[in-house]
Amino acid sequence: MDGRDYRSKTFGSWEYSQRVDEQGRAAGALEELEFNYERVNRTLSPSEAVALSDITKVHAPKVLNIVNEPSRGRPQLTARLF
């Protein structure tokens, strides 16, 4: 099942899934984070989502330190995660 069909089924409609994405982008913007949902090729399975969460707990502090180093500018956090 492609992403659009999956999200339409999961959220009830494609339009509603897009509104949810916009809410996520707005919340991220408050923390100076950019979410690029259109770059996601597929939805993670529950076990993959748990694995990504576990990896993030270990590596996120390192990534955030790199992102926030003034000498390196402000590269996009999402580019480092995907």
Backbone as a ProteinNet text record, in pm:
[ID]
protein_1_A
[PRIMARY]
MDGRDYRSKTFGSWEYSQRVDEQGRAAGALEELEFNYERVNRTLSPSEAVALSDITKVHAPKVLNIVNEPSRGRPQLTARLF
[TERTIARY]
85.6	0	90	61.9	146.4	112.7	199.7	186.6	57.3	15.4	-107.9	-228.9	-237.2	-348.2	-344.5	-224.8	-210.6	-255.1	-205.9	-240.3	-388.4	-444.5	-587.8	-670	-630.5	-701.2	-680.7	-557.7	-525.3	-593.2	-589.7	-642.3	-787	-842.7	-980.2	-991.8	-892.8	-888.2	-748.7	-713.9	-585	-579.9	-690.1	-694.4	-669.8	-731.7	-710.6	-565.5	-506.3	-366.2	-275.3	-308.9	-229.6	-244.1	-364.6	-385.1	-303.8	-298.8	-218.7	-70.5	-23.8	114.5	141.9	49.6	68.6	74.7	-5.5	0.8	137.1	189	322.3	429.9	418.5	516.1	510.3	388.1	372.8	432.8	409	466.3	619	671.8	816.4	878.5	809.3	862.2	881.2	795.9	810.7	942.8	995.7	1123.1	1236.8	1211.6	1308.8	1347.2	1250.3	1269.3	1186	1238.3	1166.8	1135.4	1008.4	966.1	936.2	1002.5	984.9	914.1	785.2	708.7	710.1	719.3	718.1	842.1	946.1	1066.9	1057.8	955.7	938.7	881.8	954	914.2	810.2	810.9	714.3	694.2	584.1	553.8	623.6	683.5	753	654.1	695.5	616.1	632	544.5	559.6	696.9	750.8	882.1	992.4	980.1	1078.2	1068.6	947.5	929.3	992.6	975.7	1038.2	1189.6	1242.9	1387.9	1440.2	1369.2	1411	1406.7	1305.1	1295.5	1413.8	1448.6	1563	1693.4	1711.9	1832.1	1838.7	1724	1717.8	1756.7	1712.4	1746.4	1897.3	1966.4	2111.4	2183.6	2140.3	2215.8	2164.6	2040.7	1986.1	2070.5	2120.5	2203.6	2324.6	2385.6	2500.9	2457.9	2345.3	2295	2258.6	2190.2	2151	2272.1	2377	2498.8	2560.2	2561.6	2615.1	2530.3	2398.5	2307.9	2323.3	2345.3	2349	2487.5	2590.4	2723.2	2724.3	2751.1	2749.8	2848.3	2961.9	3062.9	3018	2919.1	2872.5	2744.5	2700.8	2574.4	2460.3	2350.8	2234.4	2183.4	2253.1	2203.5	2069.5	1993.4	1861.5	1873.1	1808.1	1808.9	1750.1	1643	1578.4	1671.7	1757.6	1850.9	1947.4	1977.3	2068.2	1997.3	1865.2	1791.9	1739.6	1723.1	1668.8	1772
-117.7	0	123.8	215.9	335.5	427	523.6	611.2	689.9	741.4	821	734.7	615.3	525	485.6	453.8	414	526.5	646.7	759.9	796.6	786.2	813.5	715.1	588.5	486	506.9	536.6	552.4	675.4	788.9	914.7	941.4	859.2	879.9	952.4	1033.2	1101.2	1158.4	1178.5	1239.4	1382.3	1454.1	1593.5	1605.4	1516.1	1520.6	1486.8	1389.8	1355.1	1474.9	1554	1672.8	1778.5	1790.8	1885.7	1843.7	1713.1	1662.2	1693.8	1675.5	1710.1	1857.7	1943.1	2087.3	2120.3	2052.4	2073.5	2031.3	1920.6	1876	1974.4	2027.2	2127.8	2252.9	2296.3	2415.7	2393.8	2276.9	2246.7	2240.7	2179.6	2172.9	2310.1	2396.9	2531.6	2608.7	2583.2	2649.4	2612.5	2495.7	2448.2	2459.9	2532.3	2551.2	2418.8	2328.2	2200.7	2201.8	2143.1	2135	1989	1960.2	1825.6	1822.5	1733.3	1718.9	1586.6	1583.5	1460.4	1409.7	1500	1458.5	1377.5	1381	1303.2	1160.2	1131.5	997.6	907.7	801.9	712.2	609.3	572.3	473.2	489.7	435.9	441.2	325.3	353.8	249.4	151.9	27.6	-70.4	-37.1	-89.7	-61.6	-100.4	-215.2	-255.6	-163.4	-115.7	-21.1	112.9	154.8	281.2	273.1	159.6	140.5	143.2	75.9	74.6	215.2	293.7	431.4	514	493.5	564.8	531.3	403.2	361.5	421.8	420.8	479.9	629	695.6	839.7	871.9	790.1	814	812	726.7	714.7	824.9	850.1	937.4	1080.9	1106.2	1241.7	1346.9	1322.1	1426.1	1463.3	1363.8	1392.6	1474	1434.4	1506.9	1648.9	1666.3	1800.9	1887.1	1829.2	1906.5	1952.8	1866.8	1904.2	2015.1	1999	2097.2	2233.3	2235.1	2361.5	2423.9	2360.3	2420.8	2545.3	2662.3	2785.9	2784.3	2716.8	2717	2637.2	2551.5	2469.8	2526.1	2639.8	2691	2613.6	2605	2532.3	2434.1	2322.3	2223.3	2167.3	2116.9	2064.9	1933.9	1927.5	1806	1689.7	1713.1	1604.8	1546.2	1625.8	1575.2	1475.9	1491.5	1399.9	1272.1	1276.6	1160.4	1073.1	1129.7	1052.1	1040.4
0	0	0	-88.2	-90.8	26.4	50.5	167	171.3	57.2	55.3	92.4	34.9	67.6	215.1	264.4	404.9	497.8	471	558.2	547.6	429.3	413.3	495.6	491.5	568.5	718.6	758.9	900.4	961.4	889.4	942.6	902.1	816	772.9	640.8	607.9	477.9	457.4	331.5	297.9	351	337.5	381.5	531.9	609.5	753.5	787.6	718.4	745.2	718.3	617.3	586.1	695.4	751.7	862.9	984.9	1011.5	1122.9	1099	975.9	942.8	968.4	929.9	950.6	1099.4	1179.5	1324.6	1378.6	1326.5	1367.1	1326.2	1205.1	1159.4	1246.9	1280.6	1364	1502.3	1559.6	1691.1	1683.3	1578.6	1561.5	1543.5	1470.3	1445.3	1575.6	1673.9	1803.7	1870.8	1836.5	1891.3	1789.9	1681.8	1573.5	1508.5	1496.7	1428.3	1301.5	1197	1070.8	1041.4	1016.5	980.8	832.2	762.1	617	589.4	617.2	600.8	457.2	362.3	221.6	184.5	266.4	239.6	292.4	369.6	425.2	316.8	284.6	176.7	218.5	345.6	391.7	541.2	588.7	730.7	800.6	914.3	988.9	1050.4	1060.2	1134.7	1283.5	1368	1511.6	1566	1524.1	1575.7	1524.4	1398.8	1345.9	1419.3	1451.8	1524.7	1663.2	1730	1861.5	1848.3	1745.5	1724.5	1698.5	1616.5	1589.8	1717.5	1798.1	1925.2	2015.3	2022.8	2104.8	2053.4	1921.5	1861.8	1892.5	1882.9	1908.1	2051.4	2145.3	2286.2	2307.6	2233.5	2247.7	2170.7	2046.9	1957.5	1948.7	1989.9	1976.5	2046.9	2168.1	2230.4	2144.4	2079.1	1993.4	1871.8	1811.3	1694.1	1732.4	1843.7	1884.9	1914.9	1970.8	1994.7	1863.7	1762.7	1632	1570.7	1576	1516.3	1582	1711.8	1784.8	1795.6	1737.3	1741.2	1654.3	1712	1632.6	1517	1533.9	1427.9	1305.7	1320.8	1209.3	1147.5	1190.8	1140	1200.4	1128.1	1179.9	1074.4	1054.6	958.6	1005.6	914.1	947.3	1023.8	1138.7	1219.9	1142.1	1068.4	996.6	889.7	833.7	731.8	795.7	921.9	990.2	1033.3	1046.5	1093.1	980.1	859.2	747	636.9
[MASK]
++++++++++++++++++++++++++++++++++++++++++++++++++++++++++++++++++++++++++++++++++

